[in-house]
Amino acid sequence: MNVIVTDAGFGPDDWTGDIVTPDALPANDGGAIGLDLAPDADLARLDLSGARIGLIRIAFPAFSDGRGFTLARLLRARGYTGRLRARGHVIADQYAMARRVGFDEVEISAELAARQPEDQWLVRANWQSHDYQRRLRG
């Protein structure tokens, strides 16, 4: 079972809707759905206007693959206001960056949660205070 990480710590996944890939995205059927995006998704080819997207989950196939951070920032810049979730190989050290670019939560495996316990994530939950740019500006 996967673990959801938020600023409050570890928790279960409370998303109950369907999660589909962009090619299976239905027209607006009245219910909120989730959308799975690959790290190389082309947002220019993605039409989010016709469906109620309540959750977008962006895959991180490796902790060294930062393309998901760029996608999150672009989605927020385009006006997406729903839940944005990083999923996969995101490590505790990357949590503050994930929050800064627009992710609301991170989905990790139970194995990663065992290797990097909740306290390691909570140290970074105060991500707004630990901004190196703010410290440089004085």
N, C-alpha and C positions, 0 to 999 in steps of 0.2 A: 504494500500500500504506500502511495506517495504521501509526502508531507508538504503542507503549504506553509511558507514562511512569510510573515508580515512583521510590521513594526512591533506587534505584541508578542511575537515568538512563533512557536510551532502550533499548527492546528490541522484539523482534517479538511479535506476538500468539500466545500459546501455547494459547489456548482452542481445543479441537478439537471440542467438542460443538455441537449445534444451538442456534440462538438464535431464539426465537419471540416473538410478541406475546402479550399476555394472552388475547386471544380464541382463540388457537391453542394454548394451554397444555394439554398432554395430562395425563391422570391419571398417577400414578406408574408409570413403566415400568421402573424399576430403574436407568436411566442418568441421569447428571446432564445437565441442559439449562440453557440460558441464557434469560434473559427480557429483552426490550427494553421499556423504559417511556418513555412520552412525559413531558414535564415537567409536564403537567396530569393525570397518572394519578391516579385516585381509589383510594387504598390501602384504603379501607373496602370497596370492591367487589372487591378482589383476594384470592383465597383461595390462599395459598402452601402450605397444609398438605398438599394432595393430590399434589404433584409434588416431585421432587428438584431444587431450583433451586440450581445450583452457581455461577451468575453472574447478577447483575442489572446491566444496562447502562442508564443513564439518559441520555437525550438532552439536549444543550444546544444549542438552535438558534441562540443568539447569546450572546456573552460577557456581555452585560448582562442575561440572563435567569437569575435566581438560584433559580428554582423547584426545580431539580434538587438544590440544596444542602438544601432543606427535605425533599424526598423521601428523600434519603440519611439524614438525621438521624432521620426518622420510621421508616424501615426498621430502622435499628440499635436504636432505642428499642423497637420491636416484637419484637426478638430475632433478626433476620436476622444470621447469622454467616458466610454465604458471601462470595464475591468481589463487590465492589461497584465498578463502573467508571463514570466519567463519560465521555461520548462526545460529541465535537463541538467547539464553539467555546469551549473552556476555554483561558485564556491562562496563561502562567507565573506571573503575579502572583496568580492564583487558586489555585495548587497547594496552598499551605499551608491555605487555607480548605477545599478539597476533602478534604484528609487529616483535618482536625479534625472534620468532620461525618460521617466514616465511610468515605469512598471509599478503596479500596486502590490504585487506579490510574486513569490518565486515558488515553483513546484520542484521539489527534489525527491530523490529516491530515499527509501528507508535506510539503505546502506550508506548514502552520503550523510544523512542525518545522524547516523551512529558515529561516523568518522568526524563530523563537525557538529557537535551538539548545539543545542539551542543557545547556550550562553555565548558561543562564538558569533552567532548571528545577532543576538541582542546587543552586543557591544557596538555593532554597526547600525543599530536601529535609530540612533540619534544622528542620522545621516545629514541633516541640515546644519548641524553644529560643526561637523567635521569636514568642512569644505576648504581645501587648501587654497582656493582662489580668494576666499574671504580672508584667510589668514595673511595672504600676500598683500591684499589691499589695505590691511592694517585695521 
